[in-house]
């Protein structure tokens, strides 16, 4: 089970028949943000992108989501982590954010630049992505569908809030334990077949019965849109529909998948 890697490629061209993903992909997280922005009619988005390869993966995922949901990327501007006055055009938030945008998407995998962006923009822009409104697999403030009970049990045992990867690991254990119990088997092929079957519905404590996509073995799941201390919304956003499962509006749909087992 993959419980820590967000890379969409692991569910696409680099997919493996024996690898299940309980952590959502970059594509799923970006689609959740895209749905929310378009639902609020915040169409114009500026992208601020960091220098790392992981930052470029974030930008790529959001660019696909923007095209999918009809957002307009007004411009993509690089930033650097530096206090050098000679690089003010790349490290000064006010200068970088200049222009007519409804929102600013920060692609900063390390978060060092992103944390300084709220309240520093030239205009009162919404910050999304790596800071501000963040798409998450889990958040301690989610207070529906039994989530507070799960969170309290985790905090009691580990003395800290549950993180995205904690939740993904918990879901992996829950999924495999449930499969063993239902099939009365420990055979890998039997368990794998059951995990991707229609009868295997999982409670993620986020609402919406979840299941594994048979074409890439990614766990379908709602995505939480969060601030540091509040869950603003849950995706799929109301009104975003799919012909078979609304959770498939998040991430790579079967008809677009490049995963070949």
VOMI-6396 format. One record per atom (N, C-alpha, C, CB): residue number from 1; residue in one letter; x, y, z. Coordinates in steps of 0.05 Angstrom, whole numbers. Glycine has a CB too. Example, Ala and Ser with C-alpha at 12.3 -4.5 7.8 and 13.67 -1.06 7.14 Angstrom:
<atoms>
- nr_rest_xx_yy_zz
- 1_a_264_-114_156
- 1_a_246_-90_156
- 1_a_264_-66_156
- 1_a_226_-89_181
- 2_s_257_-45_142
- 2_s_273_-21_143
- 2_s_258_1_157
- 2_s_282_-12_114
</atoms>
This chain:
<atoms>
- nr_rest_xx_yy_zz
- 1_x_17_-24_0
- 1_x_0_0_0
- 1_x_18_25_0
- 1_x_-19_0_25
- 2_x_11_44_-17
- 2_x_24_70_-18
- 2_x_9_88_1
- 2_x_26_81_-46
- 3_x_22_97_22
- 3_x_9_114_42
- 3_x_23_141_45
- 3_x_8_101_69
- 4_x_43_146_27
- 4_x_59_171_32
- 4_x_67_186_6
- 4_x_84_163_46
- 5_x_62_174_-17
- 5_x_71_187_-42
- 5_x_47_197_-58
- 5_x_88_167_-60
- 6_x_47_224_-64
- 6_x_25_236_-78
- 6_x_28_236_-109
- 6_x_22_265_-69
- 7_x_51_229_-119
- 7_x_56_231_-147
- 7_x_35_217_-164
- 7_x_84_220_-154
- 8_x_23_232_-183
- 8_x_3_221_-200
- 8_x_14_199_-218
- 8_x_-10_243_-217
- 9_x_40_202_-226
- 9_x_52_182_-243
- 9_x_52_154_-232
- 9_x_81_190_-249
- 10_x_52_151_-205
- 10_x_50_125_-193
- 10_x_23_112_-197
- 10_x_56_128_-163
- 11_x_4_128_-204
- 11_x_-23_117_-211
- 11_x_-27_116_-241
- 11_x_-45_134_-198
- 12_x_-7_126_-256
- 12_x_-10_127_-285
- 12_x_12_110_-299
- 12_x_-8_157_-295
- 13_x_31_123_-312
- 13_x_51_109_-327
- 13_x_69_91_-310
- 13_x_68_128_-342
- 14_x_71_97_-284
- 14_x_88_80_-267
- 14_x_72_62_-249
- 14_x_106_98_-250
- 15_x_47_57_-255
- 15_x_29_41_-238
- 15_x_39_12_-237
- 15_x_0_42_-248
- 16_x_33_-1_-215
- 16_x_40_-29_-211
- 16_x_16_-45_-203
- 16_x_63_-31_-190
- 17_x_12_-69_-213
- 17_x_-12_-85_-207
- 17_x_-15_-93_-178
- 17_x_-12_-109_-224
- 18_x_7_-93_-164
- 18_x_6_-101_-135
- 18_x_7_-78_-116
- 18_x_29_-120_-130
- 19_x_4_-53_-126
- 19_x_6_-30_-109
- 19_x_-20_-15_-107
- 19_x_28_-11_-119
- 20_x_-31_-14_-83
- 20_x_-56_1_-78
- 20_x_-49_28_-65
- 20_x_-75_-15_-59
- 21_x_-65_48_-71
- 21_x_-60_76_-61
- 21_x_-83_85_-43
- 21_x_-56_95_-85
- 22_x_-77_89_-18
- 22_x_-97_101_0
- 22_x_-94_131_3
- 22_x_-96_88_27
- 23_x_-70_141_-3
- 23_x_-65_170_-3
- 23_x_-75_181_-30
- 23_x_-35_177_2
- 24_x_-89_204_-30
- 24_x_-97_215_-55
- 24_x_-74_225_-72
- 24_x_-117_238_-51
- 25_x_-77_227_-98
- 25_x_-56_237_-116
- 25_x_-57_267_-118
- 25_x_-59_224_-144
- 26_x_-35_278_-129
- 26_x_-35_307_-135
- 26_x_-59_315_-152
- 26_x_-8_315_-149
- 27_x_-66_297_-171
- 27_x_-88_303_-189
- 27_x_-114_306_-173
- 27_x_-91_282_-210
- 28_x_-119_288_-154
- 28_x_-143_289_-138
- 28_x_-145_315_-121
- 28_x_-145_264_-120
- 29_x_-123_322_-109
- 29_x_-122_346_-93
- 29_x_-126_371_-110
- 29_x_-95_347_-78
- 30_x_-114_372_-133
- 30_x_-116_395_-151
- 30_x_-145_397_-161
- 30_x_-97_393_-174
- 31_x_-157_375_-168
- 31_x_-185_375_-177
- 31_x_-204_386_-156
- 31_x_-194_347_-186
- 32_x_-199_379_-131
- 32_x_-216_389_-109
- 32_x_-214_419_-107
- 32_x_-207_376_-82
- 33_x_-190_430_-109
- 33_x_-186_459_-109
- 33_x_-199_472_-133
- 33_x_-157_466_-108
- 34_x_-196_459_-156
- 34_x_-208_469_-181
- 34_x_-239_471_-179
- 34_x_-201_452_-204
- 35_x_-251_450_-168
- 35_x_-280_450_-164
- 35_x_-289_473_-146
- 35_x_-289_423_-153
- 36_x_-274_476_-125
- 36_x_-282_497_-105
- 36_x_-280_525_-118
- 36_x_-265_495_-80
- 37_x_-258_530_-131
- 37_x_-254_557_-143
- 37_x_-275_563_-164
- 37_x_-226_558_-156
- 38_x_-281_544_-181
- 38_x_-301_549_-202
- 38_x_-329_551_-190
- 38_x_-300_526_-223
- 39_x_-334_537_-168
- 39_x_-360_539_-155
- 39_x_-365_567_-143
- 39_x_-363_518_-134
- 40_x_-343_580_-136
- 40_x_-344_607_-124
- 40_x_-341_629_-146
- 40_x_-322_610_-104
- 41_x_-338_619_-171
- 41_x_-334_638_-193
- 41_x_-309_654_-191
- 41_x_-358_657_-195
- 42_x_-288_642_-179
- 42_x_-262_654_-178
- 42_x_-246_641_-201
- 42_x_-247_649_-150
- 43_x_-248_653_-224
- 43_x_-239_640_-249
- 43_x_-209_645_-255
- 43_x_-255_649_-272
- 44_x_-199_668_-248
- 44_x_-172_676_-257
- 44_x_-152_669_-235
- 44_x_-171_706_-264
- 45_x_-132_653_-242
- 45_x_-113_644_-222
- 45_x_-85_649_-231
- 45_x_-117_613_-216
- 46_x_-69_660_-213
- 46_x_-40_664_-218
- 46_x_-26_641_-204
- 46_x_-30_691_-207
- 47_x_-7_629_-217
- 47_x_10_607_-205
- 47_x_37_618_-198
- 47_x_12_583_-225
- 48_x_45_614_-173
- 48_x_72_620_-164
- 48_x_86_593_-159
- 48_x_73_638_-138
- 49_x_107_588_-174
- 49_x_119_561_-174
- 49_x_148_562_-164
- 49_x_119_549_-202
- 50_x_154_543_-146
- 50_x_181_541_-136
- 50_x_200_527_-155
- 50_x_180_526_-109
- 51_x_225_525_-147
- 51_x_246_514_-165
- 51_x_249_484_-164
- 51_x_273_527_-158
- 52_x_236_470_-146
- 52_x_241_441_-142
- 52_x_224_425_-162
- 52_x_234_433_-114
- 53_x_233_401_-167
- 53_x_218_383_-185
- 53_x_190_377_-174
- 53_x_234_356_-189
- 54_x_188_374_-148
- 54_x_162_369_-135
- 54_x_143_393_-139
- 54_x_166_363_-105
- 55_x_154_417_-139
- 55_x_138_441_-144
- 55_x_126_440_-172
- 55_x_155_466_-140
- 56_x_141_431_-191
- 56_x_132_429_-218
- 56_x_110_408_-221
- 56_x_155_423_-237
- 57_x_111_387_-205
- 57_x_90_367_-205
- 57_x_64_379_-195
- 57_x_98_343_-188
- 58_x_66_396_-175
- 58_x_42_409_-164
- 58_x_30_428_-185
- 58_x_49_425_-139
- 59_x_47_443_-199
- 59_x_38_461_-220
- 59_x_24_445_-243
- 59_x_61_477_-231
- 60_x_37_423_-250
- 60_x_26_407_-272
- 60_x_-2_396_-265
- 60_x_45_384_-279
- 61_x_-5_387_-241
- 61_x_-31_376_-232
- 61_x_-52_398_-232
- 61_x_-29_363_-205
- 62_x_-45_421_-222
- 62_x_-65_443_-220
- 62_x_-71_453_-248
- 62_x_-54_466_-203
- 63_x_-52_453_-266
- 63_x_-57_462_-293
- 63_x_-77_444_-307
- 63_x_-31_463_-309
- 64_x_-75_418_-303
- 64_x_-94_399_-314
- 64_x_-122_403_-302
- 64_x_-85_370_-309
- 65_x_-123_408_-276
- 65_x_-149_413_-262
- 65_x_-161_439_-273
- 65_x_-145_414_-232
- 66_x_-145_459_-277
- 66_x_-155_485_-287
- 66_x_-168_481_-314
- 66_x_-132_505_-289
- 67_x_-155_466_-332
- 67_x_-166_461_-358
- 67_x_-192_444_-356
- 67_x_-146_447_-376
- 68_x_-192_425_-338
- 68_x_-215_407_-335
- 68_x_-240_423_-326
- 68_x_-209_385_-315
- 69_x_-236_442_-308
- 69_x_-259_456_-297
- 69_x_-263_485_-306
- 69_x_-256_456_-267
- 70_x_-247_493_-325
- 70_x_-252_519_-338
- 70_x_-240_543_-323
- 70_x_-280_523_-341
- 71_x_-219_539_-308
- 71_x_-205_561_-295
- 71_x_-186_573_-315
- 71_x_-191_552_-270
- 72_x_-180_598_-312
- 72_x_-161_612_-329
- 72_x_-135_617_-313
- 72_x_-172_638_-341
- 73_x_-113_606_-322
- 73_x_-87_612_-310
- 73_x_-76_637_-323
- 73_x_-67_588_-313
- 74_x_-77_659_-309
- 74_x_-69_685_-320
- 74_x_-39_686_-326
- 74_x_-77_708_-301
- 75_x_-24_673_-309
- 75_x_5_673_-313
- 75_x_18_654_-293
- 75_x_17_702_-309
- 76_x_42_644_-300
- 76_x_58_627_-282
- 76_x_84_642_-277
- 76_x_63_599_-293
- 77_x_90_647_-251
- 77_x_114_662_-244
- 77_x_131_646_-225
- 77_x_107_690_-231
- 78_x_157_645_-229
- 78_x_175_630_-211
- 78_x_182_646_-186
- 78_x_201_621_-226
- 79_x_185_633_-164
- 79_x_195_646_-140
- 79_x_221_632_-131
- 79_x_174_646_-117
- 80_x_237_646_-115
- 80_x_261_634_-103
- 80_x_260_640_-73
- 80_x_287_645_-116
- 81_x_273_622_-58
- 81_x_276_626_-29
- 81_x_302_642_-25
- 81_x_277_599_-14
- 82_x_299_668_-23
- 82_x_323_685_-21
- 82_x_315_712_-10
- 82_x_337_688_-48
- 83_x_333_724_4
- 83_x_330_752_14
- 83_x_347_771_-2
- 83_x_336_754_43
- 84_x_359_761_-24
- 84_x_377_778_-40
- 84_x_360_800_-54
- 84_x_391_760_-61
- 85_x_367_825_-48
- 85_x_351_847_-61
- 85_x_353_847_-91
- 85_x_361_873_-50
- 86_x_373_834_-102
- 86_x_376_833_-131
- 86_x_355_814_-144
- 86_x_405_824_-139
- 87_x_343_798_-127
- 87_x_323_779_-137
- 87_x_295_786_-126
- 87_x_330_750_-128
- 88_x_290_812_-122
- 88_x_264_821_-111
- 88_x_241_813_-128
- 88_x_265_851_-107
- 89_x_245_811_-154
- 89_x_223_804_-171
- 89_x_215_774_-169
- 89_x_230_810_-200
- 90_x_232_758_-154
- 90_x_226_730_-151
- 90_x_222_722_-121
- 90_x_248_714_-163
- 91_x_227_741_-103
- 91_x_224_733_-75
- 91_x_206_752_-59
- 91_x_250_732_-61
- 92_x_196_773_-72
- 92_x_179_793_-59
- 92_x_150_786_-66
- 92_x_186_822_-67
- 93_x_134_779_-46
- 93_x_107_770_-50
- 93_x_90_792_-64
- 93_x_94_761_-25
- 94_x_93_816_-55
- 94_x_77_838_-66
- 94_x_83_842_-96
- 94_x_82_864_-51
- 95_x_108_841_-103
- 95_x_115_844_-131
- 95_x_106_819_-148
- 95_x_145_847_-134
- 96_x_110_796_-136
- 96_x_102_771_-151
- 96_x_72_770_-155
- 96_x_111_747_-135
- 97_x_56_781_-137
- 97_x_27_778_-138
- 97_x_13_800_-153
- 97_x_16_777_-110
- 98_x_28_819_-164
- 98_x_17_841_-178
- 98_x_0_832_-202
- 98_x_39_861_-187
- 99_x_-23_844_-206
- 99_x_-40_836_-229
- 99_x_-68_832_-221
- 99_x_-29_812_-243
- 100_x_-85_824_-240
- 100_x_-113_820_-236
- 100_x_-119_791_-233
- 100_x_-130_833_-259
- 101_x_-121_781_-209
- 101_x_-126_752_-204
- 101_x_-147_749_-182
- 101_x_-99_738_-195
- 102_x_-163_728_-185
- 102_x_-182_721_-164
- 102_x_-169_705_-142
- 102_x_-206_706_-176
- 103_x_-149_689_-149
- 103_x_-135_672_-130
- 103_x_-107_667_-139
- 103_x_-150_644_-127
- 104_x_-90_660_-120
- 104_x_-62_654_-126
- 104_x_-56_625_-117
- 104_x_-43_674_-112
- 105_x_-48_609_-135
- 105_x_-40_581_-129
- 105_x_-10_580_-123
- 105_x_-48_561_-152
- 106_x_-3_571_-99
- 106_x_25_568_-92
- 106_x_34_539_-95
- 106_x_30_578_-63
- 107_x_54_535_-112
- 107_x_66_508_-115
- 107_x_92_507_-100
- 107_x_69_501_-146
- 108_x_91_500_-75
- 108_x_115_501_-58
- 108_x_114_475_-41
- 108_x_116_526_-40
- 109_x_128_455_-50
- 109_x_127_429_-36
- 109_x_139_430_-8
- 109_x_141_408_-52
- 110_x_158_448_-4
- 110_x_170_450_23
- 110_x_155_469_41
- 110_x_199_458_20
- 111_x_140_487_30
- 111_x_124_505_45
- 111_x_138_530_57
- 111_x_112_491_67
- 112_x_164_532_52
- 112_x_179_555_64
- 112_x_171_582_53
- 112_x_208_550_60
- 113_x_167_583_27
- 113_x_158_608_14
- 113_x_128_612_19
- 113_x_164_608_-16
- 114_x_113_591_16
- 114_x_83_593_17
- 114_x_74_604_43
- 114_x_71_565_13
- 115_x_87_598_65
- 115_x_77_607_91
- 115_x_78_637_95
- 115_x_93_593_113
- 116_x_94_650_78
- 116_x_97_679_80
- 116_x_78_694_61
- 116_x_125_687_74
- 117_x_62_680_46
- 117_x_46_694_26
- 117_x_19_706_36
- 117_x_40_675_4
- 118_x_5_693_55
- 118_x_-20_705_63
- 118_x_-16_733_75
- 118_x_-34_688_84
- 119_x_-34_752_67
- 119_x_-33_779_77
- 119_x_-9_796_67
- 119_x_-34_780_107
- 120_x_6_784_49
- 120_x_29_799_38
- 120_x_26_806_8
- 120_x_55_783_42
- 121_x_4_797_-4
- 121_x_-1_802_-32
- 121_x_-9_831_-36
- 121_x_-23_784_-43
- 122_x_-5_841_-61
- 122_x_-10_868_-67
- 122_x_-40_874_-65
- 122_x_0_875_-95
- 123_x_-57_855_-73
- 123_x_-86_858_-71
- 123_x_-96_836_-53
- 123_x_-99_857_-99
- 124_x_-121_838_-43
- 124_x_-132_818_-25
- 124_x_-140_792_-39
- 124_x_-156_829_-10
- 125_x_-120_777_-49
- 125_x_-125_753_-64
- 125_x_-127_728_-45
- 125_x_-103_748_-84
- 126_x_-143_709_-54
- 126_x_-145_684_-40
- 126_x_-120_667_-46
- 126_x_-170_668_-48
- 127_x_-107_656_-26
- 127_x_-84_639_-29
- 127_x_-93_610_-27
- 127_x_-62_645_-8
- 128_x_-85_593_-47
- 128_x_-92_565_-46
- 128_x_-67_548_-54
- 128_x_-115_559_-66
- 129_x_-69_523_-50
- 129_x_-48_505_-57
- 129_x_-31_496_-34
- 129_x_-30_518_-77
- 130_x_-7_506_-31
- 130_x_11_497_-10
- 130_x_7_514_16
- 130_x_40_500_-18
- 131_x_-10_534_15
- 131_x_-17_551_38
- 131_x_-45_562_34
- 131_x_5_574_41
- 132_x_-56_573_55
- 132_x_-83_584_53
- 132_x_-104_562_53
- 132_x_-86_602_29
- 133_x_-118_559_30
- 133_x_-137_537_26
- 133_x_-122_514_15
- 133_x_-160_546_8
- 134_x_-120_492_31
- 134_x_-104_469_24
- 134_x_-122_445_20
- 134_x_-82_464_45
- 135_x_-117_429_-1
- 135_x_-132_404_-5
- 135_x_-117_382_10
- 135_x_-134_397_-35
- 136_x_-133_367_27
- 136_x_-121_347_45
- 136_x_-136_321_45
- 136_x_-119_359_73
- 137_x_-122_300_51
- 137_x_-135_274_55
- 137_x_-150_274_82
- 137_x_-115_251_53
- 138_x_-138_288_101
- 138_x_-149_287_129
- 138_x_-143_313_143
- 138_x_-138_264_145
- 139_x_-160_320_162
- 139_x_-155_344_179
- 139_x_-168_339_206
- 139_x_-165_370_166
- 140_x_-153_346_227
- 140_x_-163_342_254
- 140_x_-189_357_260
- 140_x_-142_350_274
- 141_x_-195_378_245
- 141_x_-219_394_250
- 141_x_-244_383_236
- 141_x_-214_423_242
- 142_x_-242_363_220
- 142_x_-265_351_207
- 142_x_-284_339_228
- 142_x_-257_330_186
- 143_x_-309_349_228
- 143_x_-326_342_251
- 143_x_-352_327_243
- 143_x_-334_367_266
- 144_x_-351_312_221
- 144_x_-374_297_212
- 144_x_-367_268_206
- 144_x_-386_310_187
- 145_x_-387_251_203
- 145_x_-384_223_195
- 145_x_-366_207_214
- 145_x_-372_222_167
- 146_x_-367_213_240
- 146_x_-352_198_259
- 146_x_-323_206_261
- 146_x_-353_170_253
- 147_x_-315_227_246
- 147_x_-287_235_246
- 147_x_-276_244_274
- 147_x_-283_258_227
- 148_x_-292_259_290
- 148_x_-282_266_316
- 148_x_-274_242_334
- 148_x_-302_283_331
- 149_x_-289_221_332
- 149_x_-283_197_348
- 149_x_-257_184_339
- 149_x_-306_176_346
- 150_x_-253_182_312
- 150_x_-228_172_302
- 150_x_-204_189_310
- 150_x_-229_169_271
- 151_x_-208_215_307
- 151_x_-186_234_314
- 151_x_-179_232_344
- 151_x_-195_262_307
- 152_x_-199_231_361
- 152_x_-194_230_390
- 152_x_-180_204_397
- 152_x_-220_232_405
- 153_x_-187_182_385
- 153_x_-174_156_391
- 153_x_-144_158_383
- 153_x_-187_133_376
- 154_x_-139_170_359
- 154_x_-111_172_350
- 154_x_-95_191_369
- 154_x_-110_183_322
- 155_x_-107_214_376
- 155_x_-93_233_393
- 155_x_-88_221_421
- 155_x_-109_259_395
- 156_x_-106_205_431
- 156_x_-103_193_457
- 156_x_-79_174_457
- 156_x_-128_178_465
- 157_x_-75_160_435
- 157_x_-53_140_433
- 157_x_-27_153_426
- 157_x_-60_119_413
- 158_x_-27_173_408
- 158_x_-2_184_397
- 158_x_5_212_407
- 158_x_-4_183_367
- 159_x_-13_225_421
- 159_x_-8_251_433
- 159_x_-3_273_412
- 159_x_16_249_452
- 160_x_-16_270_389
- 160_x_-14_290_368
- 160_x_-37_286_349
- 160_x_14_288_353
- 161_x_-43_307_332
- 161_x_-64_303_312
- 161_x_-57_284_290
- 161_x_-71_330_300
- 162_x_-77_272_278
- 162_x_-73_254_256
- 162_x_-66_270_231
- 162_x_-98_236_251
- 163_x_-46_260_216
- 163_x_-38_274_191
- 163_x_-49_259_167
- 163_x_-7_275_189
- 164_x_-44_270_143
- 164_x_-53_257_119
- 164_x_-42_228_116
- 164_x_-45_273_94
- 165_x_-16_225_121
- 165_x_-4_199_118
- 165_x_-13_180_140
- 165_x_26_202_118
- 166_x_-18_191_164
- 166_x_-29_174_186
- 166_x_-55_162_177
- 166_x_-32_190_212
- 167_x_-72_179_166
- 167_x_-99_171_158
- 167_x_-96_150_136
- 167_x_-116_195_148
- 168_x_-78_155_116
- 168_x_-75_136_94
- 168_x_-65_109_104
- 168_x_-55_147_74
- 169_x_-47_109_123
- 169_x_-37_84_135
- 169_x_-60_69_150
- 169_x_-14_89_154
- 170_x_-76_84_165
- 170_x_-99_72_179
- 170_x_-118_60_159
- 170_x_-113_94_196
- 171_x_-123_74_137
- 171_x_-142_63_116
- 171_x_-131_38_103
- 171_x_-147_85_95
- 172_x_-104_37_99
- 172_x_-92_14_87
- 172_x_-96_-11_105
- 172_x_-62_18_82
- 173_x_-91_-7_131
- 173_x_-95_-29_150
- 173_x_-124_-37_151
- 173_x_-85_-21_178
- 174_x_-142_-18_152
- 174_x_-170_-23_152
- 174_x_-179_-39_128
- 174_x_-186_3_155
- 175_x_-169_-31_104
- 175_x_-177_-44_79
- 175_x_-168_-73_78
- 175_x_-165_-28_55
- 176_x_-142_-78_85
- 176_x_-132_-105_83
- 176_x_-144_-123_104
- 176_x_-102_-105_85
- 177_x_-149_-112_128
- 177_x_-161_-128_150
- 177_x_-190_-135_142
- 177_x_-161_-112_176
- 178_x_-204_-116_130
- 178_x_-231_-122_121
- 178_x_-232_-142_99
- 178_x_-245_-96_113
- 179_x_-213_-141_81
- 179_x_-212_-160_59
- 179_x_-206_-188_69
- 179_x_-190_-152_39
- 180_x_-188_-191_88
- 180_x_-182_-217_99
- 180_x_-207_-229_114
- 180_x_-158_-215_119
- 181_x_-220_-212_128
- 181_x_-244_-220_143
- 181_x_-266_-229_124
- 181_x_-253_-198_162
- 182_x_-270_-214_103
- 182_x_-292_-220_84
- 182_x_-286_-244_67
- 182_x_-297_-196_66
- 183_x_-261_-248_58
- 183_x_-255_-271_41
- 183_x_-246_-296_55
- 183_x_-233_-262_21
- 184_x_-240_-293_81
- 184_x_-229_-315_97
- 184_x_-204_-327_84
- 184_x_-251_-337_101
- 185_x_-188_-309_72
- 185_x_-164_-317_57
- 185_x_-142_-298_62
- 185_x_-171_-320_27
- 186_x_-117_-308_58
- 186_x_-93_-290_58
- 186_x_-79_-292_32
- 186_x_-74_-298_81
- 187_x_-92_-304_12
- 187_x_-80_-306_-15
- 187_x_-80_-279_-28
- 187_x_-96_-326_-32
- 188_x_-57_-271_-39
- 188_x_-53_-244_-49
- 188_x_-73_-239_-72
- 188_x_-25_-240_-59
- 189_x_-76_-258_-91
- 189_x_-93_-253_-114
- 189_x_-123_-251_-105
- 189_x_-90_-276_-134
- 190_x_-130_-267_-86
- 190_x_-157_-266_-75
- 190_x_-163_-240_-62
- 190_x_-162_-289_-55
- 191_x_-144_-230_-46
- 191_x_-148_-205_-32
- 191_x_-148_-182_-52
- 191_x_-126_-201_-11
- 192_x_-130_-182_-71
- 192_x_-129_-161_-91
- 192_x_-154_-159_-107
- 192_x_-105_-165_-110
- 193_x_-165_-182_-115
- 193_x_-190_-183_-130
- 193_x_-213_-172_-113
- 193_x_-196_-211_-139
- 194_x_-214_-179_-88
- 194_x_-235_-169_-70
- 194_x_-233_-139_-66
- 194_x_-235_-183_-43
- 195_x_-209_-129_-62
- 195_x_-205_-101_-56
- 195_x_-216_-83_-78
- 195_x_-176_-95_-51
- 196_x_-214_-92_-103
- 196_x_-223_-76_-126
- 196_x_-251_-83_-135
- 196_x_-204_-78_-149
- 197_x_-265_-101_-120
- 197_x_-292_-109_-128
- 197_x_-312_-89_-119
- 197_x_-298_-136_-116
- 198_x_-335_-89_-132
- 198_x_-357_-70_-126
- 198_x_-368_-75_-98
- 198_x_-379_-73_-146
- 199_x_-366_-99_-87
- 199_x_-377_-104_-61
- 199_x_-360_-93_-38
- 199_x_-381_-134_-57
- 200_x_-335_-86_-44
- 200_x_-318_-75_-23
- 200_x_-321_-45_-21
- 200_x_-288_-82_-29
- 201_x_-338_-37_-2
- 201_x_-343_-8_3
- 201_x_-331_-1_30
- 201_x_-373_-2_2
- 202_x_-315_20_31
- 202_x_-300_27_55
- 202_x_-310_54_67
- 202_x_-271_29_49
- 203_x_-312_54_93
- 203_x_-319_79_107
- 203_x_-293_94_114
- 203_x_-335_73_133
- 204_x_-290_117_101
- 204_x_-266_133_105
- 204_x_-269_153_128
- 204_x_-258_147_80
- 205_x_-292_154_140
- 205_x_-299_174_160
- 205_x_-300_203_148
- 205_x_-279_174_183
- 206_x_-304_203_121
- 206_x_-307_229_107
- 206_x_-333_230_91
- 206_x_-283_234_89
- 207_x_-351_211_96
- 207_x_-376_210_80
- 207_x_-370_195_54
- 207_x_-387_238_75
- 208_x_-391_190_38
- 208_x_-387_177_12
- 208_x_-373_150_15
- 208_x_-371_195_-7
- 209_x_-387_128_10
- 209_x_-375_102_11
- 209_x_-352_101_-10
- 209_x_-396_80_5
- 210_x_-329_92_-2
- 210_x_-305_93_-19
- 210_x_-298_65_-28
- 210_x_-282_106_-4
- 211_x_-283_64_-50
- 211_x_-274_39_-61
- 211_x_-249_43_-78
- 211_x_-297_25_-79
- 212_x_-236_21_-85
- 212_x_-212_24_-101
- 212_x_-219_23_-131
- 212_x_-192_1_-94
- 213_x_-207_42_-146
- 213_x_-211_42_-175
- 213_x_-196_18_-187
- 213_x_-201_69_-187
- 214_x_-210_1_-201
- 214_x_-197_-23_-212
- 214_x_-176_-17_-233
- 214_x_-218_-41_-224
- 215_x_-178_7_-246
- 215_x_-159_13_-268
- 215_x_-132_22_-258
- 215_x_-170_33_-286
- 216_x_-130_33_-233
- 216_x_-103_41_-223
- 216_x_-100_36_-193
- 216_x_-99_70_-229
- 217_x_-120_24_-181
- 217_x_-120_17_-152
- 217_x_-116_40_-133
- 217_x_-97_-3_-148
- 218_x_-127_63_-141
- 218_x_-128_87_-124
- 218_x_-154_86_-109
- 218_x_-125_113_-141
- 219_x_-152_93_-83
- 219_x_-177_94_-67
- 219_x_-192_119_-74
- 219_x_-170_94_-37
- 220_x_-217_115_-83
- 220_x_-235_138_-86
- 220_x_-241_149_-58
- 220_x_-262_129_-101
- 221_x_-242_175_-56
- 221_x_-248_187_-30
- 221_x_-254_216_-32
- 221_x_-223_183_-12
- 222_x_-270_227_-14
- 222_x_-274_256_-12
- 222_x_-247_269_-5
- 222_x_-296_263_8
- 223_x_-244_294_-13
- 223_x_-221_310_-6
- 223_x_-230_334_11
- 223_x_-206_320_-32
- 224_x_-216_339_32
- 224_x_-223_361_50
- 224_x_-207_386_42
- 224_x_-216_353_80
- 225_x_-221_408_40
- 225_x_-208_434_34
- 225_x_-206_449_60
- 225_x_-225_450_13
- 226_x_-182_455_69
- 226_x_-177_463_96
- 226_x_-160_488_99
- 226_x_-164_441_111
- 227_x_-163_501_122
- 227_x_-143_521_131
- 227_x_-128_507_153
- 227_x_-157_548_141
- 228_x_-112_522_168
- 228_x_-96_509_189
- 228_x_-113_499_212
- 228_x_-75_529_200
- 229_x_-137_510_215
- 229_x_-154_501_238
- 229_x_-183_498_231
- 229_x_-151_521_260
- 230_x_-190_494_205
- 230_x_-218_491_198
- 230_x_-221_477_171
- 230_x_-231_519_197
- 231_x_-242_461_169
- 231_x_-248_449_143
- 231_x_-270_466_130
- 231_x_-258_419_147
- 232_x_-262_479_108
- 232_x_-279_498_94
- 232_x_-301_483_78
- 232_x_-263_516_75
- 233_x_-293_462_64
- 233_x_-311_448_46
- 233_x_-301_420_41
- 233_x_-315_463_19
- 234_x_-318_403_31
- 234_x_-311_376_24
- 234_x_-317_371_-6
- 234_x_-325_354_41
- 235_x_-297_361_-21
- 235_x_-301_355_-49
- 235_x_-306_325_-52
- 235_x_-277_364_-66
- 236_x_-322_316_-72
- 236_x_-333_332_-94
- 236_x_-352_353_-85
- 236_x_-346_314_-114
- 237_x_-350_377_-97
- 237_x_-368_399_-90
- 237_x_-396_393_-103
- 237_x_-357_426_-101
- 238_x_-417_401_-89
- 238_x_-444_396_-99
- 238_x_-447_407_-127
- 238_x_-465_409_-81
- 239_x_-458_391_-145
- 239_x_-462_400_-173
- 239_x_-442_388_-192
- 239_x_-461_429_-175
- 240_x_-419_376_-182
- 240_x_-400_363_-199
- 240_x_-406_334_-200
- 240_x_-371_369_-189
- 241_x_-416_325_-223
- 241_x_-427_298_-225
- 241_x_-411_281_-244
- 241_x_-456_300_-235
- 242_x_-413_255_-240
- 242_x_-400_235_-257
- 242_x_-420_214_-265
- 242_x_-375_222_-243
- 243_x_-417_202_-288
- 243_x_-438_183_-297
- 243_x_-439_157_-281
- 243_x_-432_176_-326
- 244_x_-418_150_-267
- 244_x_-418_126_-251
- 244_x_-413_130_-221
- 244_x_-398_106_-262
- 245_x_-395_148_-214
- 245_x_-388_153_-186
- 245_x_-378_181_-184
- 245_x_-367_132_-175
- 246_x_-391_198_-168
- 246_x_-383_226_-166
- 246_x_-355_230_-155
- 246_x_-402_241_-149
- 247_x_-345_210_-140
- 247_x_-317_211_-130
- 247_x_-297_210_-153
- 247_x_-312_189_-111
- 248_x_-306_201_-176
- 248_x_-288_200_-199
- 248_x_-286_226_-214
- 248_x_-297_178_-218
- 249_x_-298_247_-203
- 249_x_-292_274_-213
- 249_x_-266_284_-201
- 249_x_-315_294_-206
- 250_x_-255_269_-183
- 250_x_-229_276_-170
- 250_x_-208_257_-180
- 250_x_-231_275_-139
- 251_x_-188_267_-194
- 251_x_-166_250_-204
- 251_x_-171_239_-232
- 251_x_-163_227_-185
- 252_x_-155_219_-239
- 252_x_-155_209_-266
- 252_x_-178_189_-270
- 252_x_-128_195_-273
- 253_x_-196_196_-289
- 253_x_-218_178_-295
- 253_x_-209_155_-312
- 253_x_-241_194_-309
- 254_x_-224_134_-313
- 254_x_-216_110_-328
- 254_x_-211_115_-357
- 254_x_-237_88_-325
- 255_x_-227_131_-370
- 255_x_-224_136_-399
- 255_x_-199_152_-405
- 255_x_-248_151_-409
- 256_x_-188_166_-385
- 256_x_-164_182_-389
- 256_x_-139_169_-377
- 256_x_-167_209_-377
- 257_x_-142_146_-365
- 257_x_-120_134_-350
- 257_x_-99_122_-370
- 257_x_-131_112_-332
- 258_x_-74_126_-362
- 258_x_-51_114_-377
- 258_x_-40_90_-363
- 258_x_-30_135_-381
- 259_x_-53_81_-342
- 259_x_-44_58_-327
- 259_x_-51_32_-342
- 259_x_-56_57_-298
- 260_x_-31_16_-347
- 260_x_-34_-9_-361
- 260_x_-21_-32_-345
- 260_x_-22_-8_-390
- 261_x_-38_-49_-333
- 261_x_-27_-71_-317
- 261_x_-19_-94_-336
- 261_x_-48_-81_-296
</atoms>
